Amino acid sequence: MSKKMFMMLLLALIVPAAYAYSAGEFLDDFRSIFTGFTVGSEVQDSSDSKSAPVDSTKNSSDVSTPQKTIPSTSQKTSIGGVSCRESWACTPWSECTNSQRTRKCTDTNQCGTSSSKPSEAEPCIVQGCQDGTPTGQCSSEKPLYCSGGNLIPNCEICGCSLNYICEESLCIENVDGEETTDPEILNLPPVIQEIEDMNVLLGEPFSVYISATDIDDDSLTYYFQNQDNFYSTDYLDCSIAQGAVSCSTKKSGDTHLVISVSDGIDETSASFGVSIINQIPEEGDVVGGIYNTEPIANAGSDITSPPNQGIILDASLSYDAENNIGPDSYRWDEGGTLIASEKITRLELSEGDHSITLTVTDFEGESSEDTVNVKIMEKTTCSQTSTNYFPDDTICNKAWPSNEGVDIKINSQSKSCDTFEVCSESLDPVIEDAIKCSNDQLEESSKIEPCNYAKKYGANAKSIQALYIIKSMGRSAVYMKGYYDAEMCCKGVKELCPSQNYLYRAEPLPQDLKNRGLRCPNTPENNPPGEWLSSTNLQLNSVALSEVPTHASLNILKTGTCVDYSAAVTTLLRKLGYKEDEVYTVEASNHAYNLVRFPLERYYTIIDMTGNNEGIKPGKVPSGYDYCENIINCYNDNGRVTCPLNNEINGCIGKKQNPSRSVENVGSKVLLTFKDLWRKVLFEIKR
């Protein structure tokens, strides 16, 4: 017999004796080597412990996942002399419900015994999110989903609210096709200021002015509830002309008037009651047939300010129900001494604490008071400059070139305090103009238009000042004019250079910059970003695309690209005292603009004044660019800062965010390619 045949017979005799059970049992033993189970021993599943209730947020099922079986325990038993090894496999734990979570365990060998079966239920603690939503469930506010104690958008699980659809886990407005230009859809209705109820004397005529505004600046038409300019009842005969209501009384009693205002597309209505009385009340005075009440004085919020900056006392929020006050109705006192008698006034106060009382008196002598506390602090920021206007929450202390702040790069590398020059004394005159506008002291004809706009839409002195600066960058072109083409030509950006003859040259330049030595050293082979090195010797500066310091944009070049216009707005509003979380320069995927949160407003407003663009629409987004969708990074003098979310921006709620958007402080930055850079300003030129 051959050796090969002999070995085969030998193995046939040995193997059955060594393994006196099934092939399945043999495989079970083999598997136990890798699962940690020992043949013949009972191993308890670690999840079957009798410890304290588990924290359900630690379950891997926070986010819905396919159910998978998990190998559990293996126990060899004998039934009727036949050996059978229990092999339990369990599904993942369920979500925590009624302080208990469960699972299903199955013996894959179907031994019919349960001596080593793991527990299928255990106590747990429901831990959810701050709004009370349990972990692993949807909030009542779609599309938020509770996971690990945090509410996260997940419309794929939770869906979206009405008129929104789910796209890439975000809810976006359900708008079919391209953006509409239909004025009937885009139009916003007029807003009517609340009209107080009135008491009038029988037989005496009376009048009331209806104050209405339209955010679209549409022409307004006024009429009564009968759709006419004349209205007559048993009590009244009334007429209305451009908001002025004039009535004569015919009978005592109570009635009401409904006034409607239309902008040609939408209509808004408001009503007010009229009580017609036979005689004057014994108590109090009557003015124009109306029972007189005292005015309400409002001195504004308490003020903290650095020295030498001056503070604004603002009584704009004061009012009188009968509109029975005028320019001479205001008085500001400190310690019983008169310090001002205007509705809005600017004062220089010494360091320390000041308590100032506002008294508002109506034409009949009725008055009320309110107090504002003012604290003038020691100068702790911009401390190495003589500027009078600067933010108290900046990291900057020196004037340009300071080499202070955080490294930022939009077009070229720079320091945040050198791009956003909040410590620059040379920018103080612009701040003075804004303050004069809010005080009705601005007289230069070129500055009247933006000032009138600011006073029309500003809620108080601080918002008037900011709106003046923003609008002065627009059509009025008070401080900056046009677009700085030479930056693009010098950098060789063919798409944005007005003439191919200007490529890699410092042209075209505005008339007042010609023959001043500005140069372009760039060539196609050597094409670095530009740099601003001197404000006195302009020959040292390269005009190629770069971050120009704000003082140079406003006082020397008097023009700029989108980044320059945006940096100017950010710098000036910060010098006005806007906080670091109230104004930003936005770096978009191919543009730059601003986000500003005005006083008394909850949401940010997008601003884009590039090239004297009229890019401000209160409560809306400017037209011509996908502003909401393209926000990536936000900057000011404190460096790169956290961008607001779209649901914090007027007109952006529900809009999809750029996937590259920075919503937290990080230490790195994705640089734009030259192709991206060209697209950044292409849109501006086309406009």
C-alpha positions as CSV (number, residue, x, y, z in Angstrom):
1,M,0.0,0.0,0.0
2,S,1.3,3.4,-0.9
3,K,2.2,5.9,1.8
4,K,-0.4,8.3,0.6
5,M,-3.2,5.7,0.9
6,F,-2.0,4.8,4.4
7,M,-2.1,8.4,5.7
8,M,-5.7,8.8,4.4
9,L,-6.9,5.7,6.3
10,L,-5.1,6.9,9.5
11,L,-6.8,10.3,9.4
12,A,-10.2,8.6,8.8
13,L,-9.7,6.7,12.1
14,I,-8.4,9.6,14.2
15,V,-10.7,12.5,13.3
16,P,-14.0,10.9,14.4
17,A,-12.5,9.9,17.8
18,A,-11.1,13.5,18.3
19,Y,-14.3,15.2,17.4
20,A,-17.3,13.2,18.6
21,Y,-19.8,15.8,17.7
22,S,-21.2,17.5,14.6
23,A,-19.5,19.7,12.1
24,G,-21.7,22.5,13.3
25,E,-20.2,22.1,16.8
26,F,-16.8,22.0,15.3
27,L,-17.4,25.4,13.6
28,D,-18.9,26.8,16.8
29,D,-15.6,26.0,18.6
30,F,-13.6,27.5,15.9
31,R,-15.8,30.7,16.1
32,S,-15.3,30.9,19.8
33,I,-11.6,31.5,19.4
34,F,-12.5,34.8,17.7
35,T,-15.5,35.8,19.7
36,G,-13.9,35.2,23.2
37,F,-16.3,32.5,24.2
38,T,-14.9,29.3,25.8
39,V,-16.3,25.9,25.1
40,G,-18.5,24.7,27.9
41,S,-18.6,28.0,29.9
42,E,-21.3,30.6,30.2
43,V,-20.3,34.1,29.3
44,Q,-22.6,37.0,30.3
45,D,-23.3,39.7,27.7
46,S,-21.9,43.0,29.0
47,S,-25.1,44.8,28.1
48,D,-27.0,42.4,30.5
49,S,-25.5,43.9,33.6
50,K,-27.5,44.9,36.7
51,S,-25.9,48.3,36.9
52,A,-27.7,51.7,37.1
53,P,-30.0,52.8,34.2
54,V,-28.1,53.6,31.1
55,D,-27.9,56.9,29.4
56,S,-29.9,56.5,26.2
57,T,-28.0,59.2,24.4
58,K,-25.0,56.9,24.3
59,N,-26.9,54.4,22.2
60,S,-25.6,54.3,18.6
61,S,-29.2,54.5,17.5
62,D,-29.4,58.2,18.0
63,V,-29.8,58.5,14.2
64,S,-32.0,55.8,12.6
65,T,-29.9,53.0,11.2
66,P,-30.7,49.5,9.7
67,Q,-31.2,46.9,12.4
68,K,-28.2,44.5,12.7
69,T,-27.9,41.3,14.8
70,I,-25.2,41.3,17.4
71,P,-23.5,38.0,18.5
72,S,-24.2,37.6,22.2
73,T,-23.6,34.4,24.2
74,S,-22.8,30.7,23.5
75,Q,-23.6,27.9,25.9
76,K,-23.3,24.1,25.2
77,T,-26.2,22.0,26.6
78,S,-27.3,18.4,26.4
79,I,-30.9,17.4,25.6
80,G,-31.7,13.7,25.6
81,G,-28.1,12.9,25.3
82,V,-27.8,15.1,22.2
83,S,-25.3,18.0,22.5
84,C,-26.6,21.5,21.5
85,R,-24.7,24.7,21.9
86,E,-26.9,27.9,22.5
87,S,-25.8,30.8,20.3
88,W,-27.7,34.0,21.0
89,A,-27.7,37.0,18.6
90,C,-29.5,40.2,19.7
91,T,-30.7,43.2,17.8
92,P,-29.5,46.7,18.8
93,W,-31.3,48.4,21.8
94,S,-34.4,50.3,21.0
95,E,-34.9,54.0,21.8
96,C,-35.7,54.7,25.5
97,T,-39.5,54.6,25.9
98,N,-41.2,54.9,29.3
99,S,-37.8,54.6,31.0
100,Q,-37.1,51.3,29.4
101,R,-35.4,50.0,26.3
102,T,-35.7,46.6,24.6
103,R,-34.2,44.3,22.1
104,K,-34.9,40.9,20.6
105,C,-32.5,37.9,21.1
106,T,-32.7,34.7,19.1
107,D,-30.9,31.3,19.5
108,T,-29.4,30.8,16.0
109,N,-28.9,27.1,16.8
110,Q,-32.5,26.7,17.9
111,C,-31.6,24.5,20.9
112,G,-35.0,25.1,22.6
113,T,-33.3,26.1,25.8
114,S,-32.6,29.6,27.3
115,S,-30.1,29.0,30.1
116,S,-27.7,31.6,28.6
117,K,-30.2,33.9,27.0
118,P,-29.3,37.6,27.5
119,S,-31.7,40.2,28.9
120,E,-34.2,41.7,26.4
121,A,-35.2,44.7,28.5
122,E,-33.4,47.1,30.8
123,P,-34.1,50.5,32.5
124,C,-32.9,53.7,30.9
125,I,-33.0,57.4,31.3
126,V,-34.5,59.6,28.6
127,Q,-32.2,62.5,27.8
128,G,-33.4,64.9,25.2
129,C,-32.8,68.4,23.9
130,Q,-33.3,71.8,25.4
131,D,-36.8,72.2,23.9
132,G,-38.0,68.9,25.6
133,T,-37.6,66.7,22.4
134,P,-36.5,63.2,23.4
135,T,-33.3,61.8,21.8
136,G,-33.9,60.2,18.5
137,Q,-37.2,62.1,17.8
138,C,-38.2,65.1,15.8
139,S,-38.9,68.5,17.3
140,S,-42.2,70.2,16.8
141,E,-40.2,72.8,14.9
142,K,-39.4,71.2,11.6
143,P,-36.8,70.0,10.5
144,L,-35.0,69.8,13.8
145,Y,-34.0,66.4,15.1
146,C,-32.7,65.6,18.6
147,S,-29.4,63.7,18.6
148,G,-26.9,63.6,21.5
149,G,-28.6,66.4,23.3
150,N,-28.4,68.8,20.3
151,L,-31.1,69.9,17.8
152,I,-29.8,69.4,14.3
153,P,-31.6,70.0,10.9
154,N,-32.6,66.7,9.4
155,C,-35.5,67.1,7.0
156,E,-35.0,63.6,5.6
157,I,-36.3,62.3,8.9
158,C,-38.5,65.1,10.2
159,G,-39.7,66.8,7.0
160,C,-40.2,70.5,6.4
161,S,-42.8,73.1,7.3
162,L,-45.4,74.3,4.8
163,N,-44.1,75.7,1.6
164,Y,-40.6,74.3,2.1
165,I,-39.0,71.2,0.6
166,C,-36.2,69.0,1.8
167,E,-32.9,69.2,-0.2
168,E,-29.6,67.8,1.1
169,S,-31.0,67.7,4.7
170,L,-31.9,71.4,4.6
171,C,-35.4,72.9,4.1
172,I,-35.5,75.4,1.2
173,E,-38.4,77.5,0.0
174,N,-40.5,75.6,-2.5
175,V,-40.2,77.9,-5.5
176,D,-40.7,76.4,-9.0
177,G,-38.6,77.7,-11.9
178,E,-36.5,80.8,-11.8
179,E,-36.8,83.7,-9.4
180,T,-40.0,85.6,-10.0
181,T,-40.0,89.2,-11.2
182,D,-43.8,89.5,-10.9
183,P,-44.4,92.8,-9.0
184,E,-47.6,91.4,-7.5
185,I,-45.6,88.6,-5.8
186,L,-42.6,90.6,-4.8
187,N,-44.5,93.6,-3.5
188,L,-44.8,94.3,0.2
189,P,-48.0,96.0,1.5
190,P,-47.9,99.5,3.2
191,V,-47.6,99.8,6.9
192,I,-49.9,102.1,8.9
193,Q,-48.7,103.5,12.2
194,E,-51.1,102.7,15.1
195,I,-53.9,105.3,15.4
196,E,-55.1,106.0,19.0
197,D,-58.8,106.2,19.8
198,M,-60.1,109.8,20.2
199,N,-62.5,111.8,22.4
200,V,-64.0,114.8,20.5
201,L,-66.5,117.5,21.4
202,L,-69.8,117.5,19.6
203,G,-70.1,120.4,17.1
204,E,-66.3,120.9,16.9
205,P,-64.4,119.7,13.8
206,F,-61.3,117.6,14.3
207,S,-58.5,116.2,12.2
208,V,-56.0,113.4,12.4
209,Y,-53.0,112.5,10.2
210,I,-52.6,108.9,9.1
211,S,-48.9,108.0,9.0
212,A,-48.2,105.2,6.5
213,T,-45.0,104.0,4.9
214,D,-44.2,101.6,2.1
215,I,-40.9,99.7,2.1
216,D,-40.9,99.6,-1.7
217,D,-41.3,103.4,-1.9
218,D,-44.5,103.0,-3.9
219,S,-47.0,105.9,-4.2
220,L,-49.8,105.5,-1.6
221,T,-53.5,106.2,-1.9
222,Y,-55.8,106.7,1.1
223,Y,-59.5,106.1,1.4
224,F,-62.3,105.1,3.8
225,Q,-64.0,101.8,4.3
226,N,-66.5,102.7,1.5
227,Q,-63.6,102.9,-1.0
228,D,-64.1,106.6,-1.3
229,N,-62.4,109.9,-0.2
230,F,-65.6,110.9,1.6
231,Y,-67.5,109.1,4.3
232,S,-70.7,110.0,6.1
233,T,-72.6,108.4,9.0
234,D,-75.2,109.6,11.6
235,Y,-72.3,110.7,13.7
236,L,-69.7,112.1,11.3
237,D,-69.0,113.7,7.9
238,C,-65.3,113.0,7.0
239,S,-62.9,113.5,4.0
240,I,-59.4,112.3,3.5
241,A,-56.6,113.7,1.3
242,Q,-53.1,112.1,1.3
243,G,-53.4,110.9,4.9
244,A,-55.1,113.9,6.4
245,V,-58.5,113.1,7.8
246,S,-60.9,116.0,8.4
247,C,-64.2,115.4,10.1
248,S,-67.2,117.4,11.5
249,T,-69.4,115.9,14.3
250,K,-73.2,115.6,14.0
251,K,-74.3,113.4,17.0
252,S,-72.9,112.3,20.3
253,G,-72.0,108.7,20.8
254,D,-69.3,106.1,19.9
255,T,-68.3,105.3,16.4
256,H,-65.2,104.2,14.5
257,L,-63.4,104.9,11.2
258,V,-61.6,102.5,9.0
259,I,-58.8,103.9,6.9
260,S,-57.3,101.9,4.0
261,V,-53.9,102.6,2.3
262,S,-53.0,101.1,-1.1
263,D,-49.7,101.0,-3.0
264,G,-51.5,100.0,-6.2
265,I,-51.0,96.2,-5.5
266,D,-51.6,95.5,-1.9
267,E,-53.9,97.2,0.7
268,T,-53.6,97.7,4.5
269,S,-56.4,98.9,6.7
270,A,-56.5,100.3,10.3
271,S,-59.3,101.4,12.5
272,F,-59.7,103.8,15.4
273,G,-62.6,104.6,17.7
274,V,-64.1,108.1,18.0
275,S,-66.2,109.1,21.1
276,I,-68.2,112.2,20.5
277,I,-69.1,113.9,23.8
278,N,-71.5,116.8,24.7
279,Q,-69.2,118.6,27.0
280,I,-65.6,118.9,28.2
281,P,-64.7,116.5,31.0
282,E,-64.3,118.3,34.3
283,E,-60.8,116.8,34.9
284,G,-57.9,117.5,32.7
285,D,-57.6,119.7,29.6
286,V,-58.9,119.4,26.1
287,V,-56.8,120.2,23.1
288,G,-58.5,120.6,19.7
289,G,-61.5,118.7,21.0
290,I,-59.4,115.8,22.2
291,Y,-59.0,114.9,25.9
292,N,-55.3,115.6,26.7
293,T,-53.0,113.1,28.3
294,E,-49.4,113.5,29.5
295,P,-46.6,112.7,27.0
296,I,-44.3,109.6,27.5
297,A,-40.6,110.5,27.9
298,N,-38.1,107.9,26.8
299,A,-34.4,108.8,27.2
300,G,-33.1,105.7,25.6
301,S,-30.8,103.0,26.8
302,D,-27.9,103.6,29.3
303,I,-24.7,104.6,27.6
304,T,-21.0,103.5,28.1
305,S,-18.5,105.5,26.1
306,P,-14.8,106.1,25.9
307,P,-13.5,109.7,26.7
308,N,-13.4,112.5,24.1
309,Q,-15.8,110.7,21.8
310,G,-19.0,112.6,22.7
311,I,-22.3,110.9,23.4
312,I,-25.7,111.2,21.8
313,L,-28.7,111.9,23.9
314,D,-31.7,110.7,21.9
315,A,-35.4,111.2,22.8
316,S,-36.7,109.8,19.5
317,L,-38.7,107.1,21.3
318,S,-40.7,109.7,23.3
319,Y,-44.2,110.3,22.1
320,D,-47.5,112.0,22.9
321,A,-50.9,110.3,22.2
322,E,-52.4,113.6,20.9
323,N,-49.2,114.5,19.0
324,N,-49.2,117.6,21.3
325,I,-45.4,118.1,21.4
326,G,-42.9,120.0,19.3
327,P,-39.2,120.8,19.0
328,D,-39.3,122.9,22.2
329,S,-40.8,120.1,24.3
330,Y,-37.5,118.5,25.3
331,R,-35.2,119.3,28.2
332,W,-32.1,117.4,29.4
333,D,-30.8,118.1,33.0
334,E,-28.0,116.8,35.1
335,G,-28.2,117.5,38.8
336,G,-31.0,120.1,38.1
337,T,-28.9,122.0,35.6
338,L,-30.0,122.4,32.0
339,I,-27.5,120.8,29.6
340,A,-29.5,120.5,26.4
341,S,-32.9,121.3,24.9
342,E,-33.1,119.4,21.7
343,K,-34.8,116.1,20.8
344,I,-31.4,114.6,19.8
345,T,-28.2,116.3,21.0
346,R,-24.5,115.5,21.3
347,L,-22.5,116.2,24.5
348,E,-18.9,116.0,25.7
349,L,-18.9,114.7,29.2
350,S,-16.1,114.1,31.7
351,E,-14.9,110.7,32.8
352,G,-17.1,109.1,35.4
353,D,-20.8,108.4,36.0
354,H,-23.6,110.8,34.9
355,S,-27.3,110.6,35.6
356,I,-29.2,112.7,33.1
357,T,-33.0,113.4,33.2
358,L,-35.1,113.9,30.2
359,T,-38.4,115.9,30.6
360,V,-40.9,116.1,27.8
361,T,-43.7,118.7,28.1
362,D,-46.7,119.1,25.9
363,F,-48.4,122.3,24.7
364,E,-50.8,122.2,27.7
365,G,-48.1,121.8,30.3
366,E,-48.5,118.1,30.9
367,S,-45.0,116.4,31.3
368,S,-43.2,113.2,32.2
369,E,-39.6,112.3,32.9
370,D,-37.1,109.5,32.2
371,T,-33.5,109.0,33.2
372,V,-30.5,107.7,31.3
373,N,-27.2,106.7,33.0
374,V,-24.0,107.6,31.2
375,K,-20.6,106.1,32.1
376,I,-17.5,107.7,30.5
377,M,-14.6,105.2,30.8
378,E,-10.9,105.4,30.5
379,K,-9.6,104.8,26.9
380,T,-8.4,101.2,26.8
381,T,-8.5,100.5,23.0
382,C,-6.8,102.4,20.2
383,S,-4.8,103.7,23.1
384,Q,-1.7,104.6,21.1
385,T,-3.7,107.0,18.8
386,S,-5.5,110.3,19.2
387,T,-8.7,109.2,17.4
388,N,-11.9,110.2,19.2
389,Y,-14.1,107.5,17.6
390,F,-13.3,103.8,18.1
391,P,-15.0,100.6,19.4
392,D,-14.4,99.5,22.9
393,D,-14.3,95.8,22.0
394,T,-11.5,95.9,19.4
395,I,-8.2,94.2,19.7
396,C,-6.5,97.1,17.9
397,N,-4.4,99.9,19.6
398,K,-2.3,101.5,16.9
399,A,-2.8,103.4,13.6
400,W,-1.7,102.0,10.2
401,P,0.7,100.5,9.6
402,S,0.2,98.7,13.0
403,N,1.0,95.1,12.0
404,E,-1.7,94.3,14.7
405,G,-4.5,91.9,14.7
406,V,-5.2,88.6,13.1
407,D,-3.9,87.4,9.7
408,I,-6.6,87.5,7.1
409,K,-6.6,86.9,3.4
410,I,-9.4,87.8,1.0
411,N,-7.5,89.2,-2.0
412,S,-4.0,89.4,-0.3
413,Q,-2.5,88.7,3.1
414,S,-3.0,91.4,5.7
415,K,-3.5,92.1,9.4
416,S,-7.1,92.7,10.4
417,C,-6.2,96.0,12.2
418,D,-4.6,97.4,9.0
419,T,-7.5,96.5,6.7
420,F,-10.2,97.6,9.2
421,E,-8.6,100.7,10.5
422,V,-10.8,101.4,13.5
423,C,-8.0,103.4,15.2
424,S,-7.4,105.8,12.3
425,E,-7.8,109.4,13.2
426,S,-8.0,110.4,9.6
427,L,-11.4,108.7,9.3
428,D,-12.9,110.8,12.2
429,P,-14.3,113.5,9.9
430,V,-16.6,110.9,8.3
431,I,-17.9,110.0,11.7
432,E,-18.4,113.7,12.5
433,D,-20.6,114.0,9.3
434,A,-22.7,111.1,10.4
435,I,-23.2,112.6,13.8
436,K,-24.1,116.0,12.3
437,C,-26.7,114.2,10.1
438,S,-28.4,112.7,13.2
439,N,-28.4,116.2,14.8
440,D,-29.8,118.1,11.8
441,Q,-26.5,120.0,11.5
442,L,-25.2,118.6,8.2
443,E,-25.3,121.4,5.6
444,E,-23.1,120.3,2.6
445,S,-25.3,119.9,-0.4
446,S,-23.5,116.7,-1.6
447,K,-24.3,115.0,1.7
448,I,-28.0,116.0,2.0
449,E,-29.5,113.1,-0.1
450,P,-27.9,110.3,2.0
451,C,-28.7,112.2,5.2
452,N,-32.4,112.6,4.2
453,Y,-32.6,108.8,3.5
454,A,-31.0,108.0,6.9
455,K,-33.4,110.3,8.8
456,K,-36.4,108.8,6.9
457,Y,-35.5,105.1,7.7
458,G,-33.4,105.4,10.9
459,A,-35.1,104.4,14.1
460,N,-32.8,106.4,16.4
461,A,-29.6,108.4,16.2
462,K,-27.3,105.3,16.0
463,S,-29.2,103.8,13.0
464,I,-29.4,107.3,11.3
465,Q,-25.6,107.6,11.5
466,A,-25.0,104.1,10.1
467,L,-27.5,104.6,7.3
468,Y,-25.9,107.9,6.4
469,I,-22.5,106.3,6.0
470,I,-23.9,103.4,4.0
471,K,-25.9,105.6,1.6
472,S,-23.0,108.0,1.2
473,M,-21.2,105.1,-0.5
474,G,-24.1,104.7,-2.9
475,R,-25.4,106.9,-5.7
476,S,-24.3,110.1,-3.9
477,A,-20.7,108.9,-4.0
478,V,-19.7,111.2,-1.2
479,Y,-16.5,109.4,-0.1
480,M,-15.8,106.8,-2.7
481,K,-16.7,106.9,-6.4
482,G,-16.9,104.3,-9.1
483,Y,-14.9,101.1,-9.5
484,Y,-11.1,100.7,-9.3
485,D,-10.4,99.1,-12.7
486,A,-6.7,99.6,-12.4
487,E,-6.4,96.9,-9.7
488,M,-7.8,94.3,-12.2
489,C,-5.8,95.5,-15.2
490,C,-2.5,95.5,-13.3
491,K,-3.3,91.9,-12.1
492,G,-3.9,90.9,-15.7
493,V,-7.6,90.0,-15.2
494,K,-8.6,90.3,-18.9
495,E,-12.3,89.7,-18.2
496,L,-12.5,92.8,-15.9
497,C,-10.0,95.1,-17.6
498,P,-11.8,97.7,-19.8
499,S,-9.1,97.5,-22.5
500,Q,-6.5,94.9,-23.3
501,N,-4.1,97.8,-23.7
502,Y,-4.3,98.4,-19.9
503,L,-3.2,94.9,-19.0
504,Y,-0.2,94.8,-16.5
505,R,-0.3,98.6,-16.3
506,A,-1.6,101.0,-13.6
507,E,-4.5,102.1,-15.8
508,P,-7.2,103.3,-16.1
509,L,-6.9,105.7,-13.1
510,P,-9.4,108.3,-11.9
511,Q,-8.4,111.8,-13.0
512,D,-7.2,112.9,-9.6
513,L,-4.9,109.9,-9.3
514,K,-3.1,110.4,-12.6
515,N,0.5,111.5,-12.4
516,R,0.8,110.7,-8.7
517,G,3.2,107.9,-9.1
518,L,1.0,104.8,-8.7
519,R,2.8,101.9,-10.4
520,C,2.2,98.4,-11.6
521,P,5.4,96.2,-11.6
522,N,3.4,93.0,-12.6
523,T,4.1,91.0,-15.7
524,P,2.5,87.8,-17.0
525,E,5.6,85.9,-15.7
526,N,5.7,87.7,-12.3
527,N,2.2,88.5,-11.1
528,P,2.0,88.8,-7.3
529,P,-0.8,90.5,-5.4
530,G,-0.4,94.2,-4.9
531,E,0.5,96.0,-1.6
532,W,0.0,99.3,0.0
533,L,3.3,100.5,1.6
534,S,3.0,104.3,1.8
535,S,0.3,106.9,2.0
536,T,2.8,109.8,1.4
537,N,5.0,108.3,-1.4
538,L,2.5,106.6,-3.7
539,Q,5.4,105.3,-6.0
540,L,6.1,102.6,-3.4
541,N,2.6,101.1,-3.9
542,S,1.6,98.4,-6.4
543,V,-1.9,98.8,-7.6
544,A,-2.5,95.1,-8.3
545,L,-5.4,93.5,-6.6
546,S,-4.9,93.6,-2.8
547,E,-6.5,94.6,0.6
548,V,-6.1,98.4,0.6
549,P,-6.3,100.1,4.1
550,T,-9.5,102.0,4.6
551,H,-7.9,105.4,5.0
552,A,-6.3,105.0,1.6
553,S,-9.6,103.9,0.0
554,L,-11.5,106.9,1.5
555,N,-8.9,109.7,1.6
556,I,-6.5,108.9,-1.3
557,L,-7.9,106.6,-3.9
558,K,-11.5,107.5,-3.2
559,T,-12.6,104.4,-5.1
560,G,-12.2,100.7,-4.7
561,T,-13.3,97.1,-5.5
562,C,-16.0,95.2,-3.6
563,V,-13.6,94.3,-0.8
564,D,-12.6,98.0,-0.4
565,Y,-16.2,99.3,-0.2
566,S,-17.2,96.5,2.2
567,A,-14.1,97.2,4.5
568,A,-14.9,100.9,4.5
569,V,-18.5,100.3,5.7
570,T,-17.3,97.8,8.4
571,T,-14.5,100.1,9.6
572,L,-16.7,103.2,9.8
573,L,-19.6,101.5,11.6
574,R,-17.2,100.0,14.1
575,K,-15.8,103.5,14.8
576,L,-19.5,104.6,15.3
577,G,-19.6,102.1,18.2
578,Y,-21.3,99.1,16.5
579,K,-20.2,96.0,18.4
580,E,-18.1,93.2,16.9
581,D,-21.2,91.0,16.3
582,E,-23.2,93.8,14.7
583,V,-21.2,94.5,11.5
584,Y,-19.2,92.2,9.2
585,T,-17.4,92.2,5.9
586,V,-18.6,89.1,4.1
587,E,-16.4,87.1,1.8
588,A,-18.7,85.3,-0.6
589,S,-17.8,82.7,-3.2
590,N,-17.2,85.4,-5.8
591,H,-18.0,88.8,-4.2
592,A,-17.7,90.8,-0.9
593,Y,-20.4,92.8,0.9
594,N,-21.7,93.5,4.5
595,L,-24.0,92.2,7.1
596,V,-25.3,94.8,9.6
597,R,-27.6,94.5,12.6
598,F,-29.2,97.9,13.1
599,P,-30.4,99.1,16.6
600,L,-33.8,97.7,17.7
601,E,-33.7,95.0,14.9
602,R,-33.5,91.3,15.5
603,Y,-32.1,90.3,12.1
604,Y,-29.1,91.3,10.0
605,T,-29.4,93.3,6.8
606,I,-27.3,92.6,3.7
607,I,-25.5,95.7,2.4
608,D,-23.7,96.0,-1.0
609,M,-22.6,99.5,-2.1
610,T,-19.8,98.3,-4.5
611,G,-19.2,100.9,-7.2
612,N,-21.9,103.2,-5.8
613,N,-24.5,100.4,-6.1
614,E,-27.8,101.2,-4.3
615,G,-27.5,97.8,-2.5
616,I,-29.7,98.3,0.6
617,K,-33.3,97.3,0.9
618,P,-34.7,97.4,4.5
619,G,-36.1,94.0,5.4
620,K,-35.0,92.5,2.0
621,V,-32.0,91.2,0.1
622,P,-30.5,93.5,-2.7
623,S,-31.1,92.2,-6.2
624,G,-28.6,91.1,-8.7
625,Y,-26.7,88.4,-6.8
626,D,-27.3,85.2,-4.7
627,Y,-26.2,86.9,-1.4
628,C,-27.7,84.4,1.0
629,E,-26.4,81.3,-0.8
630,N,-22.8,82.5,-1.3
631,I,-21.7,83.6,2.2
632,I,-18.5,81.8,3.2
633,N,-16.4,83.9,5.7
634,C,-17.0,87.0,7.9
635,Y,-14.4,89.5,9.1
636,N,-13.9,92.7,11.0
637,D,-11.0,94.3,13.0
638,N,-11.0,91.3,15.4
639,G,-10.2,89.0,12.5
640,R,-12.2,86.1,11.1
641,V,-15.4,85.8,13.1
642,T,-18.4,83.6,13.2
643,C,-20.9,84.3,10.4
644,P,-24.6,84.5,11.3
645,L,-26.8,81.7,10.0
646,N,-29.3,82.4,7.2
647,N,-32.2,82.3,9.6
648,E,-30.7,85.4,11.3
649,I,-30.6,87.5,8.1
650,N,-33.4,89.4,6.5
651,G,-34.6,87.8,3.3
652,C,-32.4,84.7,3.8
653,I,-34.6,82.6,6.1
654,G,-35.1,79.2,4.5
655,K,-32.4,79.8,1.8
656,K,-29.8,77.2,1.3
657,Q,-26.3,77.9,2.8
658,N,-23.0,77.6,0.9
659,P,-21.5,74.2,1.9
660,S,-18.1,76.0,2.4
661,R,-19.6,78.5,4.8
662,S,-17.8,79.2,8.1
663,V,-20.2,79.0,11.0
664,E,-17.5,78.7,13.7
665,N,-14.1,80.1,14.4
666,V,-11.5,77.9,12.7
667,G,-7.8,78.2,12.2
668,S,-7.4,77.6,8.5
669,K,-8.8,79.1,5.3
670,V,-9.4,77.7,1.8
671,L,-7.7,80.0,-0.6
672,L,-9.5,81.1,-3.7
673,T,-8.0,80.2,-7.1
674,F,-7.4,82.9,-9.6
675,K,-10.4,81.7,-11.5
676,D,-12.6,82.2,-8.4
677,L,-11.0,85.6,-7.9
678,W,-11.9,86.7,-11.3
679,R,-15.5,85.6,-10.8
680,K,-15.5,87.5,-7.5
681,V,-15.5,90.9,-9.2
682,L,-17.0,90.0,-12.6
683,F,-20.5,90.4,-11.3
684,E,-19.6,93.9,-10.0
685,I,-18.4,95.2,-13.4
686,K,-21.4,93.8,-15.2
687,R,-23.6,95.7,-12.9
